[in-house]
Amino acid sequence: MFQALVKQTNVAARPVRTVLSVVLSTMALSACGGGGGDAPIPNQVQAATSTQPPVPAAPAPASPPANPAPAATPAPAANSAPLATTTNAPAPTTGAAALASDAIFAPTSFWYQPIPANVALHANTTGFLADFLRQKASYYGTVNINTWAYASPVYNAAADTPTTKVAYSNCQQKIYGEPALEAQWTAVPIPAGAAPADGTDSEMTVYQKSTDTLWEFWVTKNVNGAWQACWGGKMTNVSKSNGIFPFPYGTTATGLPFIGGQITAEELARGEIRHVIGISLVETETNSILSWPALRSDGFNPTLAPNRIPEGLRFRLDPTINVDVLPMTAAGKIIAKAAQKYGFIVWDKAGAISIRAQNPKTYTAQGQANPYPALFANKPSYAVLDGFPWEKLQFLPMNYGKP
């Protein structure tokens, strides 16, 4: 068994608006001299993922890695994409963005299954709730929506998109190769203008409907026209898939694909999210305790702290709450209603509790405006979910929904 040693910065609870204002001011100074490219330079720091794809402890290609490796990400803070210049930007309706809005996996995939109103809850739902609220209070006092960084762009490859090899970069300095992973990346149809997410994780997703294939990449780079990445995976027969990468592949700590659990601009524009939402926590239960559909975990709990939430666990917002009367943004209410119907699933760790929106580069690479400022009511991403009744979460049993 391999142990993921993840270092976390224990940020004491403090007035979050003060902390984030300082971060925003700092980033404004650091970003003001740049420019160029298809996407604007984000004036932000996102909730950085603190987990990385798996690294085994010994060279054993026949025995794949079980747990993500330690992070090398910057100290996180939750805030937003550029806010001032884009208003009423229409959400795109073509290309990769549209394809991520609704089901691409099998209709029976857990991603698309509503939670019955009378579902049995986990016996420790009260304890899990207490720990969730503790983490929220201790790490910036908010739940962020990642956009430019630590959220994956999704690029739709047309049937005639030229293919290219994506080289394995071995950024983790493993002492053995990854021939099985390299074989998955020999011919990837990466559209022109594609670029990975900002941040050290540099995630990127390519989906090709014509071949029913999905690729994910982590620490993705385009070096003089040659693509490379350090981890990820390939999923074939996507439309018949359960929506889980084959072990040990995929970029999130659990092997759950970005395209399944990210929210999109199209969903927010139409007013409905029709799938489970992936959520990242700061501290999760030890990696030997995980819940389906997670196939692996980077959880770390050396002190055996009680009530740590296992990766893969699903939870929801109490469905009896009248979301329409809550003091929330329109986008926040859309997310809250999806949290009632489909719930959240713990799919990763991060420096702050966070969900992911489909990266704006998905849209800007197509020459479109960043749709999120208008959809977020020109609020910073850490404020979009203000008013969400997190104290009304309900946690489901281990392995909920497992066939």
VOBAMAR-664163 format. One line per field, with one value per residue (C-alpha): residue number from 1; residue in one letter; x, z, y. Coordinates in Angstrom, 1 decimal, padded with zeros to 4 digits. Each point is the difference from the previous one (the first is absolute). Layout:
num <- c(NUM	...)
residuo <- c(A	...)
xx <- c(X	...)
zz <- c(Z	...)
yy <- c(Y	...)
***
This chain:
num <- c(1	2	3	4	5	6	7	8	9	10	11	12	13	14	15	16	17	18	19	20	21	22	23	24	25	26	27	28	29	30	31	32	33	34	35	36	37	38	39	40	41	42	43	44	45	46	47	48	49	50	51	52	53	54	55	56	57	58	59	60	61	62	63	64	65	66	67	68	69	70	71	72	73	74	75	76	77	78	79	80	81	82	83	84	85	86	87	88	89	90	91	92	93	94	95	96	97	98	99	100	101	102	103	104	105	106	107	108	109	110	111	112	113	114	115	116	117	118	119	120	121	122	123	124	125	126	127	128	129	130	131	132	133	134	135	136	137	138	139	140	141	142	143	144	145	146	147	148	149	150	151	152	153	154	155	156	157	158	159	160	161	162	163	164	165	166	167	168	169	170	171	172	173	174	175	176	177	178	179	180	181	182	183	184	185	186	187	188	189	190	191	192	193	194	195	196	197	198	199	200	201	202	203	204	205	206	207	208	209	210	211	212	213	214	215	216	217	218	219	220	221	222	223	224	225	226	227	228	229	230	231	232	233	234	235	236	237	238	239	240	241	242	243	244	245	246	247	248	249	250	251	252	253	254	255	256	257	258	259	260	261	262	263	264	265	266	267	268	269	270	271	272	273	274	275	276	277	278	279	280	281	282	283	284	285	286	287	288	289	290	291	292	293	294	295	296	297	298	299	300	301	302	303	304	305	306	307	308	309	310	311	312	313	314	315	316	317	318	319	320	321	322	323	324	325	326	327	328	329	330	331	332	333	334	335	336	337	338	339	340	341	342	343	344	345	346	347	348	349	350	351	352	353	354	355	356	357	358	359	360	361	362	363	364	365	366	367	368	369	370	371	372	373	374	375	376	377	378	379	380	381	382	383	384	385	386	387	388	389	390	391	392	393	394	395	396	397	398	399	400	401	402	403)
residuo <- c(M	F	Q	A	L	V	K	Q	T	N	V	A	A	R	P	V	R	T	V	L	S	V	V	L	S	T	M	A	L	S	A	C	G	G	G	G	G	D	A	P	I	P	N	Q	V	Q	A	A	T	S	T	Q	P	P	V	P	A	A	P	A	P	A	S	P	P	A	N	P	A	P	A	A	T	P	A	P	A	A	N	S	A	P	L	A	T	T	T	N	A	P	A	P	T	T	G	A	A	A	L	A	S	D	A	I	F	A	P	T	S	F	W	Y	Q	P	I	P	A	N	V	A	L	H	A	N	T	T	G	F	L	A	D	F	L	R	Q	K	A	S	Y	Y	G	T	V	N	I	N	T	W	A	Y	A	S	P	V	Y	N	A	A	A	D	T	P	T	T	K	V	A	Y	S	N	C	Q	Q	K	I	Y	G	E	P	A	L	E	A	Q	W	T	A	V	P	I	P	A	G	A	A	P	A	D	G	T	D	S	E	M	T	V	Y	Q	K	S	T	D	T	L	W	E	F	W	V	T	K	N	V	N	G	A	W	Q	A	C	W	G	G	K	M	T	N	V	S	K	S	N	G	I	F	P	F	P	Y	G	T	T	A	T	G	L	P	F	I	G	G	Q	I	T	A	E	E	L	A	R	G	E	I	R	H	V	I	G	I	S	L	V	E	T	E	T	N	S	I	L	S	W	P	A	L	R	S	D	G	F	N	P	T	L	A	P	N	R	I	P	E	G	L	R	F	R	L	D	P	T	I	N	V	D	V	L	P	M	T	A	A	G	K	I	I	A	K	A	A	Q	K	Y	G	F	I	V	W	D	K	A	G	A	I	S	I	R	A	Q	N	P	K	T	Y	T	A	Q	G	Q	A	N	P	Y	P	A	L	F	A	N	K	P	S	Y	A	V	L	D	G	F	P	W	E	K	L	Q	F	L	P	M	N	Y	G	K	P)
xx <- c(000.0	001.3	-000.5	-000.6	001.8	-001.9	001.2	-002.8	000.3	-002.2	-001.5	-001.7	-003.5	000.0	-002.2	000.0	-000.7	003.1	002.2	-001.4	000.2	003.8	000.4	-001.9	002.1	003.2	-001.1	-001.1	003.5	001.6	-002.3	-000.1	003.0	-001.1	-002.3	-000.4	-001.3	-003.6	-000.9	000.3	002.5	-002.0	000.2	-000.5	001.2	-002.2	-000.5	003.0	-000.2	002.3	000.0	001.7	-000.3	001.4	003.6	000.9	002.8	001.8	000.6	-002.8	-001.7	-002.1	-001.4	-001.5	000.2	-002.7	000.2	000.7	003.3	000.8	-000.9	002.3	-002.7	000.1	-001.7	-003.6	-002.6	-003.4	-001.0	-001.0	000.6	000.1	-003.1	-000.2	-000.2	-002.4	-003.7	-002.9	002.4	-002.1	000.9	001.3	-002.2	002.4	003.2	001.4	-001.9	-003.4	001.1	000.9	-003.4	-001.9	000.5	002.9	000.3	-002.5	-003.4	000.4	003.2	000.0	000.6	-003.6	-002.0	-002.2	000.0	-003.3	-001.6	-000.3	003.5	001.6	002.8	003.4	000.0	002.7	-001.6	000.1	003.7	000.8	-002.0	001.9	003.4	-001.1	-001.0	003.2	002.0	-002.0	000.6	003.7	000.9	-001.2	-003.5	-001.5	-000.6	001.7	-000.9	003.3	000.0	003.3	002.2	-000.4	-003.1	000.3	-000.7	-001.9	000.8	-002.3	001.9	-001.8	000.2	002.7	002.2	003.6	001.5	003.2	002.1	000.0	003.3	000.3	002.0	000.8	-000.2	-000.1	003.4	-001.2	002.7	-002.0	-001.9	-003.8	-000.3	-003.7	-000.8	002.2	-002.0	-003.1	001.4	001.5	-002.7	-001.9	-002.2	000.9	-001.9	002.0	000.0	-000.2	001.8	000.1	-001.3	002.0	001.7	002.5	-002.4	-000.5	-003.0	-001.5	-002.8	-000.6	-003.3	-000.7	-003.6	000.6	002.4	-001.8	003.3	001.1	003.6	001.2	003.4	001.8	003.0	-000.7	002.4	000.4	003.7	000.7	-003.0	000.6	-002.4	000.9	-001.6	000.9	-003.2	-003.6	-001.7	-002.2	-003.6	-001.5	-003.6	-000.9	-003.7	-000.2	002.3	-000.9	001.9	003.1	003.5	001.5	002.3	002.5	-000.6	-001.7	001.2	-002.0	001.0	-003.0	000.2	-003.3	000.1	-000.3	-002.6	-002.4	000.1	000.9	-002.8	-000.2	-001.0	-002.7	-001.6	000.0	-001.4	-002.9	-000.6	000.5	002.8	-000.8	002.8	001.9	002.5	003.6	001.3	003.5	000.6	003.2	000.2	-001.4	000.0	003.1	000.5	-000.9	-003.5	-001.9	-003.4	-001.1	000.1	003.5	002.6	002.8	000.6	002.7	-001.6	002.4	-001.1	003.1	-001.5	-003.1	-002.1	-003.7	-002.7	002.4	-002.0	001.1	000.7	-002.7	-002.7	-003.2	-002.1	-002.8	-001.8	-003.1	-002.7	-002.7	001.7	-001.6	003.0	-002.0	-000.3	003.7	002.1	002.2	001.1	-001.9	003.0	000.2	-003.7	000.6	002.8	-002.0	-002.9	002.4	001.5	-003.5	-000.8	003.3	002.4	003.7	002.7	003.4	002.4	003.2	001.9	000.8	001.3	-003.6	-003.4	-000.8	-002.0	001.1	-001.6	001.1	003.0	-000.6	002.7	-002.6	-001.8	002.8	001.9	-003.1	000.3	-002.9	-000.2	000.5	-003.6	000.4	000.1	-003.5	-001.2	001.6	-001.8	003.5	000.8	003.3	-000.1	000.4	-003.2	-002.3	-001.1	-000.5	-003.3	000.2	-001.3	003.0	-001.2	-002.9	002.2	-000.9	002.6	-000.9	001.2	003.4	-000.1	-003.4	-001.3	002.6	-001.4)
zz <- c(000.0	-000.9	002.2	-001.3	002.1	-000.6	001.7	000.8	001.1	003.1	-000.4	003.1	-000.4	-000.7	-001.8	-003.5	-001.8	001.5	-000.9	-003.6	-000.5	000.8	-002.4	-002.7	000.4	-000.1	-003.1	-001.7	000.3	-001.2	-003.0	-001.2	-002.3	-002.1	-002.9	-003.3	-000.9	-000.5	003.7	002.3	002.7	003.2	002.8	002.6	002.0	-000.1	002.6	-001.0	000.0	002.6	-001.5	-003.0	-002.1	001.4	000.5	001.2	002.5	-002.1	-003.7	-000.7	-003.3	000.3	003.4	-000.7	002.5	002.5	001.5	-001.1	000.8	002.1	-001.3	-001.3	-000.3	001.3	003.2	-001.0	000.3	-001.4	-002.3	-003.5	-003.6	-001.6	000.9	-001.4	-003.7	-001.0	000.5	-001.4	-002.0	-001.6	001.0	-003.0	-001.5	-002.4	000.3	003.0	002.4	-001.1	000.2	003.6	001.1	-000.1	000.0	-002.0	002.1	000.1	001.3	002.9	001.2	003.6	-001.3	-001.2	002.7	002.2	003.7	001.4	002.5	002.6	-000.4	003.1	001.3	001.2	003.7	000.6	-002.1	003.0	000.6	-003.7	000.0	003.0	-001.7	-003.3	001.9	001.9	-003.2	-001.6	003.0	000.3	-003.7	-001.2	001.3	-003.4	-002.8	-003.2	-003.7	-001.8	-003.6	-001.6	002.2	001.4	-002.2	-003.4	-003.4	-002.2	-003.7	-002.5	-002.8	-003.3	-001.9	-002.4	002.7	-000.6	002.7	001.8	002.5	003.6	001.5	003.6	001.9	003.3	002.0	003.2	-000.8	000.2	-000.4	-002.5	-003.1	-000.7	-003.3	000.6	000.4	-003.0	-002.1	000.8	-001.3	-003.3	-002.1	001.7	-002.0	001.7	-001.7	-001.0	002.7	002.8	003.2	003.5	003.2	001.8	003.3	000.6	-000.8	-003.5	-000.7	-003.4	-001.4	-003.7	-001.0	-003.4	-000.5	-003.4	001.5	003.4	001.7	002.9	001.0	003.2	000.6	003.1	000.0	-003.7	-002.1	-003.6	-000.6	-003.5	-001.4	001.8	002.7	003.2	003.3	003.2	000.7	-001.2	-002.0	-002.8	000.1	-003.0	-000.7	002.1	-000.8	001.5	002.9	003.7	000.1	001.9	-001.4	000.0	003.0	000.6	-002.7	000.0	001.4	003.2	003.1	-000.4	-003.7	-000.6	-003.2	000.0	-002.8	002.3	003.0	-001.1	-000.4	-003.4	-001.3	-002.0	003.1	001.8	-003.0	-000.3	003.7	000.7	000.8	-000.8	001.7	003.3	000.7	000.9	003.2	001.4	003.8	001.8	002.4	-000.8	001.6	-000.4	-003.5	001.1	000.7	-003.0	-001.5	-003.4	-002.7	001.1	-001.2	002.0	002.5	001.2	003.5	002.9	003.6	002.1	003.3	-000.6	000.4	000.3	-002.6	-003.0	-003.2	-002.3	-003.6	-002.3	002.6	-001.3	001.8	-000.7	001.1	002.0	-002.7	002.2	-000.1	-002.1	-002.0	-001.8	003.2	000.9	-000.2	-002.8	-003.5	-002.9	-000.7	003.6	000.0	-003.1	001.7	003.2	-001.8	-001.7	003.4	001.2	-003.0	-000.9	002.9	000.2	-000.2	001.7	-002.9	001.0	002.6	-000.2	002.1	000.5	-000.4	-003.7	-003.0	-003.6	-002.8	-003.5	-000.7	-001.9	-002.5	-001.4	-001.3	-000.6	-002.1	-002.3	-000.2	002.4	003.1	003.5	001.0	003.8	001.1	-001.3	001.3	003.4	000.1	-000.1	003.4	000.9	-000.2	003.7	000.5	-002.5	002.6	002.8	001.8	-000.8	003.0	000.5	003.5	-001.7	-001.8	000.2	-000.5	-001.7	000.9	-001.2	-003.5	-000.7	-003.4	-000.6	-002.5)
yy <- c(000.0	003.4	003.0	003.5	002.6	003.2	003.1	002.5	003.6	000.3	003.5	001.1	001.3	003.7	002.6	-001.5	003.2	001.6	-003.0	-000.2	003.8	-000.2	-003.0	001.8	003.2	-002.0	-001.9	003.2	001.3	-003.2	-000.4	003.6	-000.2	-003.1	-000.6	-001.8	-003.4	-001.2	000.4	003.0	-000.2	-000.8	002.5	-002.7	-002.9	-003.1	-002.7	-002.0	-003.8	-001.4	-003.5	-001.4	-003.1	-003.3	-000.8	-003.6	-000.5	-002.5	-000.7	-002.5	000.8	-003.1	001.3	003.4	002.9	000.2	003.5	003.5	001.6	003.0	003.4	002.6	002.7	003.6	001.1	000.2	002.7	000.1	002.8	000.8	000.5	003.5	001.9	003.5	-000.2	-002.7	000.5	-002.0	-002.3	-002.7	-003.5	-002.0	-002.6	-001.7	-002.1	-001.6	002.2	-001.1	-003.7	000.3	001.2	-003.3	-003.7	-001.4	-003.2	-002.8	001.1	-002.4	001.7	001.2	003.5	000.3	-001.8	002.2	-000.7	-001.2	002.4	-002.7	-001.5	-001.5	002.2	-001.0	-000.9	002.6	002.8	002.3	-000.6	000.5	003.2	001.3	-000.7	001.6	003.2	-000.1	-000.1	002.8	002.2	-000.8	000.4	003.4	-000.2	-000.6	-002.5	001.1	-000.7	-000.6	001.4	001.0	-002.2	-003.5	-000.6	-001.7	001.5	-002.4	000.0	-001.7	-001.6	-000.3	-003.2	001.4	001.6	-001.0	-002.3	000.5	-001.9	001.2	-000.9	-001.3	002.6	-001.8	003.2	-002.1	-001.6	-003.6	-002.6	-002.0	000.8	000.2	-001.9	-000.7	003.7	000.9	-002.4	001.9	003.2	-001.0	001.7	002.7	002.4	003.3	002.9	003.1	002.7	-002.5	001.0	-001.6	001.6	002.5	-001.1	-002.7	-002.8	001.2	-002.3	-000.6	-002.1	-001.1	-001.6	-001.4	-001.0	-001.6	-002.6	000.0	000.7	002.1	001.0	001.8	001.5	001.4	002.4	000.5	002.0	000.9	000.5	001.3	-001.7	-003.3	-001.1	-001.7	-000.9	-001.7	-002.0	-000.4	-002.7	-001.1	-001.2	-001.9	-000.8	003.1	-000.1	-003.5	000.7	000.3	003.3	-001.2	-000.2	-003.5	-000.4	001.6	002.7	003.4	003.3	000.4	-001.9	-002.3	-000.7	001.8	002.1	003.7	000.0	-001.9	002.3	003.5	002.5	001.9	003.3	-001.6	-001.6	003.3	001.8	-002.4	-000.1	-003.7	-002.4	-003.6	-001.9	-000.6	002.8	-000.8	001.6	000.3	000.0	001.0	-003.0	-003.5	-003.4	-002.2	-001.4	-003.6	001.1	001.2	-000.3	-001.1	001.5	001.1	-002.6	001.6	002.7	002.3	000.4	000.4	-000.2	-000.9	001.2	-002.1	003.2	-001.0	000.8	000.5	-000.4	-002.8	000.8	-001.2	000.7	001.6	002.5	002.4	003.2	-000.8	-000.2	001.6	003.4	002.6	001.2	002.7	002.1	-000.2	003.1	-001.3	000.8	-001.6	-002.2	-001.0	-001.0	-002.1	-001.8	-000.4	-001.6	-002.4	-000.8	-000.9	-002.2	-001.6	001.0	000.4	-002.6	000.3	-000.4	001.8	002.0	003.7	002.9	001.2	-001.7	000.5	-001.1	000.4	001.8	-000.9	002.1	003.2	-000.9	-002.5	003.1	002.5	-002.6	000.2	003.8	000.5	002.2	-001.4	-000.7	-000.2	003.6	000.6	-003.4	000.7	003.4	001.6	-001.5	-001.6	-003.8	-000.3	002.0	-001.7	-002.6	002.4	-000.8	-003.7	-001.9	-002.3	-000.9	-001.9	-002.5	-003.7	-002.8	-003.2	-003.5	-001.4	-001.4	001.6	-001.0	-002.7	-002.5)
***
